């Protein structure tokens, strides 16, 4: 299993050319083995992107999010006490955004790589990343 950051999920579904070669390869390998996942908070972030018009889609926000989840075959990794605890324990130089912390916490708790273009997350030695 490989975890996708929110922007990676959106790019995979809508503009895959934005993915780096490494990211595309990691996603292909994951699909062929353990699958790709997203943290549950990613669904909320994706819905926000649709609701605010940063990403456009026909139909409702719910339909747009559902369509992306279905088309990419991602597995939604639910929050649990371990993930939320890890999310609170990143150092001060880690991104302060709660969603970033929960996504990274999900990757750490599950011992899997996070595919992200976010340089602030990629600089952290606490999260194994691919880009």
N, CA, C and O atoms as a GROMACS GRO file, in nm:
protein
  524
    1UNK      N    1   0.085  -0.119   0.000
    1UNK     CA    2   0.000   0.000   0.000
    1UNK      C    3   0.089   0.124   0.000
    1UNK      O    4   0.190   0.130   0.069
    2UNK      N    5   0.048   0.221  -0.078
    2UNK     CA    6   0.112   0.352  -0.083
    2UNK      C    7   0.003   0.455  -0.059
    2UNK      O    8  -0.108   0.442  -0.111
    3UNK      N    9   0.035   0.558   0.020
    3UNK     CA   10  -0.062   0.662   0.053
    3UNK      C   11  -0.043   0.783  -0.038
    3UNK      O   12   0.070   0.822  -0.066
    4UNK      N   13  -0.153   0.842  -0.084
    4UNK     CA   14  -0.148   0.959  -0.169
    4UNK      C   15  -0.188   1.083  -0.091
    4UNK      O   16  -0.286   1.082  -0.017
    5UNK      N   17  -0.111   1.190  -0.108
    5UNK     CA   18  -0.150   1.319  -0.055
    5UNK      C   19  -0.270   1.369  -0.136
    5UNK      O   20  -0.295   1.319  -0.246
    6UNK      N   21  -0.341   1.466  -0.084
    6UNK     CA   22  -0.464   1.513  -0.149
    6UNK      C   23  -0.439   1.562  -0.291
    6UNK      O   24  -0.511   1.524  -0.383
    7UNK      N   25  -0.337   1.645  -0.309
    7UNK     CA   26  -0.312   1.697  -0.443
    7UNK      C   27  -0.273   1.584  -0.539
    7UNK      O   28  -0.304   1.592  -0.658
    8UNK      N   29  -0.206   1.482  -0.490
    8UNK     CA   30  -0.167   1.370  -0.576
    8UNK      C   31  -0.292   1.293  -0.620
    8UNK      O   32  -0.300   1.253  -0.736
    9UNK      N   33  -0.386   1.273  -0.531
    9UNK     CA   34  -0.511   1.207  -0.569
    9UNK      C   35  -0.584   1.289  -0.676
    9UNK      O   36  -0.631   1.233  -0.775
   10UNK      N   37  -0.593   1.420  -0.656
   10UNK     CA   38  -0.660   1.506  -0.754
   10UNK      C   39  -0.588   1.500  -0.888
   10UNK      O   40  -0.653   1.489  -0.993
   11UNK      N   41  -0.455   1.508  -0.887
   11UNK     CA   42  -0.380   1.504  -1.012
   11UNK      C   43  -0.394   1.369  -1.079
   11UNK      O   44  -0.410   1.362  -1.201
   12UNK      N   45  -0.388   1.260  -1.001
   12UNK     CA   46  -0.403   1.127  -1.058
   12UNK      C   47  -0.536   1.116  -1.133
   12UNK      O   48  -0.541   1.059  -1.242
   13UNK      N   49  -0.641   1.168  -1.075
   13UNK     CA   50  -0.774   1.156  -1.134
   13UNK      C   51  -0.798   1.256  -1.248
   13UNK      O   52  -0.866   1.223  -1.345
   14UNK      N   53  -0.744   1.377  -1.235
   14UNK     CA   54  -0.784   1.484  -1.326
   14UNK      C   55  -0.673   1.532  -1.421
   14UNK      O   56  -0.702   1.567  -1.535
   15UNK      N   57  -0.549   1.535  -1.374
   15UNK     CA   58  -0.438   1.584  -1.457
   15UNK      C   59  -0.312   1.504  -1.428
   15UNK      O   60  -0.217   1.557  -1.370
   16UNK      N   61  -0.310   1.377  -1.467
   16UNK     CA   62  -0.197   1.290  -1.431
   16UNK      C   63  -0.062   1.337  -1.483
   16UNK      O   64   0.042   1.295  -1.432
   17UNK      N   65  -0.060   1.424  -1.582
   17UNK     CA   66   0.068   1.474  -1.634
   17UNK      C   67   0.142   1.557  -1.529
   17UNK      O   68   0.262   1.579  -1.543
   18UNK      N   69   0.073   1.604  -1.426
   18UNK     CA   70   0.136   1.681  -1.319
   18UNK      C   71   0.219   1.593  -1.225
   18UNK      O   72   0.301   1.644  -1.148
   19UNK      N   73   0.198   1.462  -1.231
   19UNK     CA   74   0.273   1.371  -1.144
   19UNK      C   75   0.416   1.356  -1.195
   19UNK      O   76   0.440   1.352  -1.316
   20UNK      N   77   0.510   1.347  -1.103
   20UNK     CA   78   0.648   1.321  -1.142
   20UNK      C   79   0.659   1.176  -1.193
   20UNK      O   80   0.569   1.096  -1.171
   21UNK      N   81   0.768   1.146  -1.261
   21UNK     CA   82   0.790   1.008  -1.307
   21UNK      C   83   0.796   0.912  -1.189
   21UNK      O   84   0.736   0.804  -1.192
   22UNK      N   85   0.869   0.953  -1.085
   22UNK     CA   86   0.880   0.867  -0.966
   22UNK      C   87   0.743   0.843  -0.904
   22UNK      O   88   0.710   0.730  -0.866
   23UNK      N   89   0.663   0.948  -0.894
   23UNK     CA   90   0.530   0.934  -0.835
   23UNK      C   91   0.444   0.841  -0.919
   23UNK      O   92   0.378   0.752  -0.865
   24UNK      N   93   0.444   0.860  -1.049
   24UNK     CA   94   0.366   0.773  -1.138
   24UNK      C   95   0.409   0.628  -1.127
   24UNK      O   96   0.326   0.538  -1.122
   25UNK      N   97   0.540   0.606  -1.122
   25UNK     CA   98   0.592   0.469  -1.109
   25UNK      C   99   0.552   0.406  -0.976
   25UNK      O  100   0.511   0.290  -0.971
   26UNK      N  101   0.563   0.483  -0.868
   26UNK     CA  102   0.526   0.432  -0.736
   26UNK      C  103   0.378   0.397  -0.731
   26UNK      O  104   0.339   0.296  -0.672
   27UNK      N  105   0.296   0.479  -0.792
   27UNK     CA  106   0.152   0.452  -0.793
   27UNK      C  107   0.123   0.327  -0.875
   27UNK      O  108   0.044   0.243  -0.833
   28UNK      N  109   0.186   0.314  -0.992
   28UNK     CA  110   0.165   0.194  -1.075
   28UNK      C  111   0.206   0.068  -1.000
   28UNK      O  112   0.134  -0.032  -1.001
   29UNK      N  113   0.323   0.073  -0.933
   29UNK     CA  114   0.369  -0.043  -0.856
   29UNK      C  115   0.271  -0.076  -0.743
   29UNK      O  116   0.240  -0.192  -0.719
   30UNK      N  117   0.223   0.027  -0.675
   30UNK     CA  118   0.131   0.005  -0.563
   30UNK      C  119  -0.001  -0.055  -0.612
   30UNK      O  120  -0.056  -0.144  -0.548
   31UNK      N  121  -0.050  -0.005  -0.724
   31UNK     CA  122  -0.175  -0.060  -0.779
   31UNK      C  123  -0.156  -0.208  -0.811
   31UNK      O  124  -0.249  -0.288  -0.793
   32UNK      N  125  -0.038  -0.245  -0.857
   32UNK     CA  126  -0.010  -0.384  -0.891
   32UNK      C  127   0.016  -0.474  -0.772
   32UNK      O  128   0.018  -0.596  -0.786
   33UNK      N  129   0.038  -0.414  -0.655
   33UNK     CA  130   0.066  -0.496  -0.538
   33UNK      C  131  -0.035  -0.470  -0.427
   33UNK      O  132  -0.143  -0.529  -0.427
   34UNK      N  133  -0.004  -0.382  -0.335
   34UNK     CA  134  -0.091  -0.362  -0.219
   34UNK      C  135  -0.199  -0.257  -0.234
   34UNK      O  136  -0.283  -0.242  -0.145
   35UNK      N  137  -0.200  -0.184  -0.345
   35UNK     CA  138  -0.301  -0.083  -0.369
   35UNK      C  139  -0.258   0.056  -0.323
   35UNK      O  140  -0.152   0.074  -0.263
   36UNK      N  141  -0.343   0.153  -0.354
   36UNK     CA  142  -0.317   0.290  -0.312
   36UNK      C  143  -0.425   0.333  -0.214
   36UNK      O  144  -0.541   0.292  -0.223
   37UNK      N  145  -0.384   0.415  -0.120
   37UNK     CA  146  -0.476   0.461  -0.019
   37UNK      C  147  -0.471   0.610   0.000
   37UNK      O  148  -0.379   0.677  -0.048
   38UNK      N  149  -0.569   0.661   0.069
   38UNK     CA  150  -0.573   0.801   0.112
   38UNK      C  151  -0.620   0.806   0.256
   38UNK      O  152  -0.699   0.722   0.300
   39UNK      N  153  -0.571   0.904   0.328
   39UNK     CA  154  -0.622   0.927   0.464
   39UNK      C  155  -0.764   0.980   0.451
   39UNK      O  156  -0.796   1.050   0.355
   40UNK      N  157  -0.847   0.949   0.547
   40UNK     CA  158  -0.987   0.994   0.539
   40UNK      C  159  -0.999   1.145   0.532
   40UNK      O  160  -1.093   1.196   0.470
   41UNK      N  161  -0.906   1.219   0.592
   41UNK     CA  162  -0.910   1.366   0.587
   41UNK      C  163  -0.892   1.415   0.443
   41UNK      O  164  -0.934   1.526   0.410
   42UNK      N  165  -0.830   1.334   0.358
   42UNK     CA  166  -0.812   1.370   0.218
   42UNK      C  167  -0.947   1.389   0.149
   42UNK      O  168  -0.960   1.476   0.062
   43UNK      N  169  -1.046   1.310   0.185
   43UNK     CA  170  -1.178   1.324   0.124
   43UNK      C  171  -1.236   1.461   0.156
   43UNK      O  172  -1.297   1.524   0.070
   44UNK      N  173  -1.218   1.506   0.280
   44UNK     CA  174  -1.267   1.638   0.319
   44UNK      C  175  -1.193   1.748   0.242
   44UNK      O  176  -1.254   1.842   0.193
   45UNK      N  177  -1.060   1.734   0.232
   45UNK     CA  178  -0.982   1.834   0.157
   45UNK      C  179  -1.026   1.838   0.010
   45UNK      O  180  -1.040   1.946  -0.048
   46UNK      N  181  -1.048   1.723  -0.048
   46UNK     CA  182  -1.094   1.716  -0.186
   46UNK      C  183  -1.231   1.782  -0.201
   46UNK      O  184  -1.254   1.857  -0.296
   47UNK      N  185  -1.320   1.754  -0.108
   47UNK     CA  186  -1.453   1.817  -0.111
   47UNK      C  187  -1.441   1.969  -0.102
   47UNK      O  188  -1.515   2.041  -0.169
   48UNK      N  189  -1.348   2.018  -0.019
   48UNK     CA  190  -1.326   2.162  -0.008
   48UNK      C  191  -1.281   2.221  -0.141
   48UNK      O  192  -1.325   2.329  -0.180
   49UNK      N  193  -1.194   2.151  -0.211
   49UNK     CA  194  -1.147   2.199  -0.341
   49UNK      C  195  -1.262   2.211  -0.440
   49UNK      O  196  -1.268   2.307  -0.517
   50UNK      N  197  -1.353   2.115  -0.439
   50UNK     CA  198  -1.470   2.122  -0.527
   50UNK      C  199  -1.566   2.232  -0.479
   50UNK      O  200  -1.617   2.309  -0.560
   51UNK      N  201  -1.590   2.238  -0.350
   51UNK     CA  202  -1.687   2.334  -0.295
   51UNK      C  203  -1.644   2.478  -0.318
   51UNK      O  204  -1.729   2.566  -0.339
   52UNK      N  205  -1.514   2.503  -0.316
   52UNK     CA  206  -1.466   2.641  -0.335
   52UNK      C  207  -1.437   2.673  -0.481
   52UNK      O  208  -1.400   2.786  -0.514
   53UNK      N  209  -1.454   2.576  -0.570
   53UNK     CA  210  -1.433   2.599  -0.712
   53UNK      C  211  -1.288   2.590  -0.756
   53UNK      O  212  -1.258   2.618  -0.872
   54UNK      N  213  -1.197   2.552  -0.666
   54UNK     CA  214  -1.056   2.536  -0.707
   54UNK      C  215  -1.041   2.420  -0.804
   54UNK      O  216  -0.951   2.418  -0.887
   55UNK      N  217  -1.131   2.322  -0.791
   55UNK     CA  218  -1.144   2.214  -0.889
   55UNK      C  219  -1.290   2.216  -0.932
   55UNK      O  220  -1.380   2.224  -0.848
   56UNK      N  221  -1.313   2.209  -1.060
   56UNK     CA  222  -1.450   2.215  -1.112
   56UNK      C  223  -1.496   2.077  -1.157
   56UNK      O  224  -1.419   1.996  -1.211
   57UNK      N  225  -1.625   2.053  -1.134
   57UNK     CA  226  -1.685   1.927  -1.176
   57UNK      C  227  -1.835   1.946  -1.189
   57UNK      O  228  -1.895   2.028  -1.119
   58UNK      N  229  -1.892   1.872  -1.279
   58UNK     CA  230  -2.038   1.874  -1.292
   58UNK      C  231  -2.099   1.798  -1.174
   58UNK      O  232  -2.037   1.705  -1.122
   59UNK      N  233  -2.215   1.836  -1.134
   59UNK     CA  234  -2.285   1.766  -1.027
   59UNK      C  235  -2.249   1.818  -0.889
   59UNK      O  236  -2.190   1.925  -0.875
   60UNK      N  237  -2.284   1.742  -0.790
   60UNK     CA  238  -2.264   1.783  -0.651
   60UNK      C  239  -2.121   1.756  -0.605
   60UNK      O  240  -2.047   1.681  -0.669
   61UNK      N  241  -2.085   1.818  -0.496
   61UNK     CA  242  -1.954   1.791  -0.435
   61UNK      C  243  -1.944   1.644  -0.400
   61UNK      O  244  -1.842   1.580  -0.427
   62UNK      N  245  -2.048   1.588  -0.340
   62UNK     CA  246  -2.047   1.447  -0.302
   62UNK      C  247  -2.025   1.357  -0.424
   62UNK      O  248  -1.946   1.263  -0.418
   63UNK      N  249  -2.094   1.386  -0.533
   63UNK     CA  250  -2.079   1.305  -0.654
   63UNK      C  251  -1.937   1.316  -0.710
   63UNK      O  252  -1.880   1.218  -0.757
   64UNK      N  253  -1.880   1.435  -0.705
   64UNK     CA  254  -1.744   1.456  -0.758
   64UNK      C  255  -1.642   1.377  -0.676
   64UNK      O  256  -1.554   1.311  -0.732
   65UNK      N  257  -1.653   1.384  -0.544
   65UNK     CA  258  -1.558   1.312  -0.458
   65UNK      C  259  -1.576   1.161  -0.477
   65UNK      O  260  -1.478   1.088  -0.490
   66UNK      N  261  -1.699   1.116  -0.479
   66UNK     CA  262  -1.727   0.974  -0.499
   66UNK      C  263  -1.671   0.925  -0.632
   66UNK      O  264  -1.615   0.816  -0.639
   67UNK      N  265  -1.686   1.004  -0.736
   67UNK     CA  266  -1.636   0.967  -0.868
   67UNK      C  267  -1.484   0.949  -0.865
   67UNK      O  268  -1.432   0.852  -0.922
   68UNK      N  269  -1.412   1.041  -0.800
   68UNK     CA  270  -1.266   1.030  -0.793
   68UNK      C  271  -1.224   0.906  -0.715
   68UNK      O  272  -1.133   0.834  -0.756
   69UNK      N  273  -1.289   0.882  -0.603
   69UNK     CA  274  -1.257   0.764  -0.522
   69UNK      C  275  -1.282   0.637  -0.604
   69UNK      O  276  -1.200   0.545  -0.604
   70UNK      N  277  -1.395   0.632  -0.671
   70UNK     CA  278  -1.429   0.514  -0.751
   70UNK      C  279  -1.335   0.495  -0.870
   70UNK      O  280  -1.291   0.383  -0.897
   71UNK      N  281  -1.303   0.603  -0.940
   71UNK     CA  282  -1.220   0.593  -1.059
   71UNK      C  283  -1.075   0.556  -1.027
   71UNK      O  284  -1.009   0.488  -1.106
   72UNK      N  285  -1.026   0.599  -0.912
   72UNK     CA  286  -0.886   0.571  -0.876
   72UNK      C  287  -0.872   0.443  -0.794
   72UNK      O  288  -0.761   0.394  -0.775
   73UNK      N  289  -0.983   0.390  -0.746
   73UNK     CA  290  -0.982   0.268  -0.664
   73UNK      C  291  -0.898   0.283  -0.537
   73UNK      O  292  -0.835   0.186  -0.493
   74UNK      N  293  -0.896   0.402  -0.479
   74UNK     CA  294  -0.820   0.420  -0.355
   74UNK      C  295  -0.895   0.357  -0.238
   74UNK      O  296  -1.018   0.348  -0.237
   75UNK      N  297  -0.817   0.315  -0.142
   75UNK     CA  298  -0.872   0.263  -0.017
   75UNK      C  299  -0.863   0.376   0.085
   75UNK      O  300  -0.756   0.434   0.106
   76UNK      N  301  -0.974   0.407   0.148
   76UNK     CA  302  -0.975   0.514   0.247
   76UNK      C  303  -0.929   0.458   0.381
   76UNK      O  304  -0.989   0.365   0.435
   77UNK      N  305  -0.821   0.517   0.433
   77UNK     CA  306  -0.764   0.475   0.562
   77UNK      C  307  -0.824   0.566   0.668
   77UNK      O  308  -0.797   0.686   0.672
   78UNK      N  309  -0.905   0.507   0.754
   78UNK     CA  310  -0.975   0.585   0.856
   78UNK      C  311  -0.881   0.630   0.967
   78UNK      O  312  -0.781   0.564   0.998
   79UNK      N  313  -0.915   0.743   1.027
   79UNK     CA  314  -0.840   0.790   1.143
   79UNK      C  315  -0.861   0.694   1.259
   79UNK      O  316  -0.967   0.633   1.273
   80UNK      N  317  -0.759   0.684   1.343
   80UNK     CA  318  -0.770   0.604   1.465
   80UNK      C  319  -0.685   0.671   1.572
   80UNK      O  320  -0.614   0.766   1.542
   81UNK      N  321  -0.691   0.624   1.696
   81UNK     CA  322  -0.615   0.690   1.803
   81UNK      C  323  -0.465   0.700   1.776
   81UNK      O  324  -0.403   0.800   1.811
   82UNK      N  325  -0.407   0.599   1.715
   82UNK     CA  326  -0.263   0.603   1.686
   82UNK      C  327  -0.231   0.714   1.586
   82UNK      O  328  -0.138   0.791   1.607
   83UNK      N  329  -0.308   0.721   1.480
   83UNK     CA  330  -0.285   0.822   1.376
   83UNK      C  331  -0.299   0.963   1.432
   83UNK      O  332  -0.214   1.048   1.408
   84UNK      N  333  -0.406   0.988   1.507
   84UNK     CA  334  -0.425   1.124   1.560
   84UNK      C  335  -0.317   1.159   1.661
   84UNK      O  336  -0.276   1.275   1.669
   85UNK      N  337  -0.271   1.062   1.739
   85UNK     CA  338  -0.163   1.089   1.834
   85UNK      C  339  -0.034   1.123   1.760
   85UNK      O  340   0.034   1.219   1.796
   86UNK      N  341  -0.002   1.046   1.658
   86UNK     CA  342   0.118   1.075   1.578
   86UNK      C  343   0.107   1.215   1.517
   86UNK      O  344   0.204   1.290   1.515
   87UNK      N  345  -0.010   1.248   1.467
   87UNK     CA  346  -0.030   1.380   1.406
   87UNK      C  347  -0.003   1.496   1.499
   87UNK      O  348   0.032   1.605   1.454
   88UNK      N  349  -0.019   1.474   1.628
   88UNK     CA  350   0.008   1.582   1.725
   88UNK      C  351   0.154   1.587   1.767
   88UNK      O  352   0.196   1.684   1.831
   89UNK      N  353   0.231   1.486   1.734
   89UNK     CA  354   0.367   1.474   1.785
   89UNK      C  355   0.476   1.513   1.686
   89UNK      O  356   0.595   1.500   1.718
   90UNK      N  357   0.440   1.559   1.567
   90UNK     CA  358   0.543   1.605   1.475
   90UNK      C  359   0.608   1.730   1.533
   90UNK      O  360   0.543   1.806   1.605
   91UNK      N  361   0.736   1.754   1.504
   91UNK     CA  362   0.806   1.869   1.559
   91UNK      C  363   0.752   2.002   1.502
   91UNK      O  364   0.675   2.003   1.405
   92UNK      N  365   0.792   2.110   1.562
   92UNK     CA  366   0.743   2.243   1.525
   92UNK      C  367   0.776   2.280   1.381
   92UNK      O  368   0.704   2.359   1.320
   93UNK      N  369   0.884   2.225   1.325
   93UNK     CA  370   0.920   2.260   1.188
   93UNK      C  371   0.842   2.180   1.083
   93UNK      O  372   0.857   2.203   0.963
   94UNK      N  373   0.758   2.088   1.127
   94UNK     CA  374   0.672   2.014   1.036
   94UNK      C  375   0.554   2.105   1.001
   94UNK      O  376   0.516   2.189   1.082
   95UNK      N  377   0.494   2.091   0.883
   95UNK     CA  378   0.379   2.175   0.849
   95UNK      C  379   0.273   2.172   0.960
   95UNK      O  380   0.242   2.067   1.015
   96UNK      N  381   0.219   2.288   0.990
   96UNK     CA  382   0.123   2.301   1.100
   96UNK      C  383  -0.019   2.262   1.058
   96UNK      O  384  -0.105   2.239   1.144
   97UNK      N  385  -0.045   2.255   0.928
   97UNK     CA  386  -0.178   2.224   0.880
   97UNK      C  387  -0.225   2.090   0.936
   97UNK      O  388  -0.159   1.988   0.917
   98UNK      N  389  -0.340   2.089   1.005
   98UNK     CA  390  -0.388   1.962   1.064
   98UNK      C  391  -0.405   1.850   0.961
   98UNK      O  392  -0.376   1.734   0.991
   99UNK      N  393  -0.451   1.882   0.842
   99UNK     CA  394  -0.470   1.778   0.741
   99UNK      C  395  -0.335   1.716   0.702
   99UNK      O  396  -0.323   1.594   0.689
  100UNK      N  397  -0.233   1.802   0.683
  100UNK     CA  398  -0.100   1.749   0.651
  100UNK      C  399  -0.050   1.657   0.760
  100UNK      O  400   0.010   1.552   0.733
  101UNK      N  401  -0.074   1.696   0.885
  101UNK     CA  402  -0.028   1.615   0.999
  101UNK      C  403  -0.102   1.482   1.005
  101UNK      O  404  -0.042   1.379   1.037
  102UNK      N  405  -0.231   1.482   0.976
  102UNK     CA  406  -0.307   1.357   0.980
  102UNK      C  407  -0.272   1.266   0.862
  102UNK      O  408  -0.268   1.144   0.876
  103UNK      N  409  -0.247   1.325   0.746
  103UNK     CA  410  -0.205   1.245   0.631
  103UNK      C  411  -0.069   1.181   0.659
  103UNK      O  412  -0.051   1.061   0.639
  104UNK      N  413   0.026   1.262   0.705
  104UNK     CA  414   0.158   1.209   0.738
  104UNK      C  415   0.150   1.109   0.853
  104UNK      O  416   0.221   1.008   0.854
  105UNK      N  417   0.064   1.137   0.951
  105UNK     CA  418   0.044   1.044   1.062
  105UNK      C  419  -0.010   0.911   1.015
  105UNK      O  420   0.026   0.806   1.070
  106UNK      N  421  -0.096   0.913   0.915
  106UNK     CA  422  -0.148   0.788   0.858
  106UNK      C  423  -0.035   0.708   0.794
  106UNK      O  424  -0.025   0.587   0.814
  107UNK      N  425   0.049   0.776   0.716
  107UNK     CA  426   0.162   0.706   0.653
  107UNK      C  427   0.254   0.646   0.758
  107UNK      O  428   0.296   0.530   0.746
  108UNK      N  429   0.287   0.724   0.861
  108UNK     CA  430   0.376   0.673   0.967
  108UNK      C  431   0.313   0.556   1.042
  108UNK      O  432   0.378   0.454   1.065
  109UNK      N  433   0.189   0.571   1.082
  109UNK     CA  434   0.122   0.466   1.160
  109UNK      C  435   0.114   0.336   1.082
  109UNK      O  436   0.125   0.227   1.139
  110UNK      N  437   0.095   0.347   0.951
  110UNK     CA  438   0.081   0.227   0.868
  110UNK      C  439   0.214   0.179   0.811
  110UNK      O  440   0.220   0.073   0.748
  111UNK      N  441   0.321   0.256   0.834
  111UNK     CA  442   0.452   0.217   0.784
  111UNK      C  443   0.462   0.214   0.633
  111UNK      O  444   0.530   0.129   0.576
  112UNK      N  445   0.395   0.310   0.569
  112UNK     CA  446   0.394   0.314   0.422
  112UNK      C  447   0.443   0.450   0.372
  112UNK      O  448   0.445   0.548   0.447
  113UNK      N  449   0.482   0.453   0.246
  113UNK     CA  450   0.530   0.576   0.185
  113UNK      C  451   0.413   0.667   0.150
  113UNK      O  452   0.303   0.622   0.119
  114UNK      N  453   0.441   0.796   0.154
  114UNK     CA  454   0.345   0.899   0.117
  114UNK      C  455   0.392   0.962  -0.014
  114UNK      O  456   0.504   1.014  -0.022
  115UNK      N  457   0.308   0.958  -0.116
  115UNK     CA  458   0.339   1.024  -0.242
  115UNK      C  459   0.292   1.168  -0.230
  115UNK      O  460   0.172   1.195  -0.218
  116UNK      N  461   0.387   1.262  -0.234
  116UNK     CA  462   0.355   1.404  -0.217
  116UNK      C  463   0.457   1.491  -0.288
  116UNK      O  464   0.575   1.458  -0.294
  117UNK      N  465   0.410   1.602  -0.341
  117UNK     CA  466   0.499   1.703  -0.398
  117UNK      C  467   0.532   1.810  -0.294
  117UNK      O  468   0.614   1.898  -0.321
  118UNK      N  469   0.472   1.802  -0.177
  118UNK     CA  470   0.491   1.903  -0.072
  118UNK      C  471   0.632   1.895  -0.016
  118UNK      O  472   0.667   1.802   0.056
  119UNK      N  473   0.713   1.995  -0.051
  119UNK     CA  474   0.853   1.994  -0.008
  119UNK      C  475   0.868   2.000   0.144
  119UNK      O  476   0.963   1.943   0.199
  120UNK      N  477   0.777   2.067   0.211
  120UNK     CA  478   0.787   2.076   0.358
  120UNK      C  479   0.772   1.938   0.421
  120UNK      O  480   0.841   1.906   0.518
  121UNK      N  481   0.683   1.857   0.368
  121UNK     CA  482   0.666   1.722   0.420
  121UNK      C  483   0.784   1.636   0.377
  121UNK      O  484   0.836   1.557   0.455
  122UNK      N  485   0.827   1.651   0.253
  122UNK     CA  486   0.937   1.570   0.201
  122UNK      C  487   1.068   1.595   0.275
  122UNK      O  488   1.153   1.506   0.281
  123UNK      N  489   1.086   1.713   0.331
  123UNK     CA  490   1.209   1.743   0.407
  123UNK      C  491   1.214   1.671   0.540
  123UNK      O  492   1.322   1.658   0.598
  124UNK      N  493   1.102   1.625   0.590
  124UNK     CA  494   1.098   1.561   0.721
  124UNK      C  495   1.154   1.419   0.714
  124UNK      O  496   1.113   1.340   0.629
  125UNK      N  497   1.246   1.387   0.803
  125UNK     CA  498   1.297   1.249   0.808
  125UNK      C  499   1.197   1.153   0.874
  125UNK      O  500   1.221   1.032   0.880
  126UNK      N  501   1.087   1.206   0.924
  126UNK     CA  502   0.989   1.125   0.996
  126UNK      C  503   0.889   1.054   0.907
  126UNK      O  504   0.818   0.963   0.951
  127UNK      N  505   0.882   1.098   0.781
  127UNK     CA  506   0.785   1.040   0.688
  127UNK      C  507   0.860   0.997   0.562
  127UNK      O  508   0.933   1.075   0.501
  128UNK      N  509   0.839   0.871   0.524
  128UNK     CA  510   0.899   0.821   0.401
  128UNK      C  511   0.814   0.871   0.285
  128UNK      O  512   0.694   0.841   0.278
  129UNK      N  513   0.875   0.947   0.196
  129UNK     CA  514   0.799   1.007   0.086
  129UNK      C  515   0.854   0.967  -0.050
  129UNK      O  516   0.968   0.922  -0.063
  130UNK      N  517   0.769   0.985  -0.149
  130UNK     CA  518   0.806   0.961  -0.288
  130UNK      C  519   0.761   1.084  -0.366
  130UNK      O  520   0.649   1.132  -0.349
  131UNK      N  521   0.849   1.132  -0.449
  131UNK     CA  522   0.811   1.232  -0.549
  131UNK      C  523   0.908   1.224  -0.662
  131UNK      O  524   0.896   1.299  -0.759
   0.00000   0.00000   0.00000
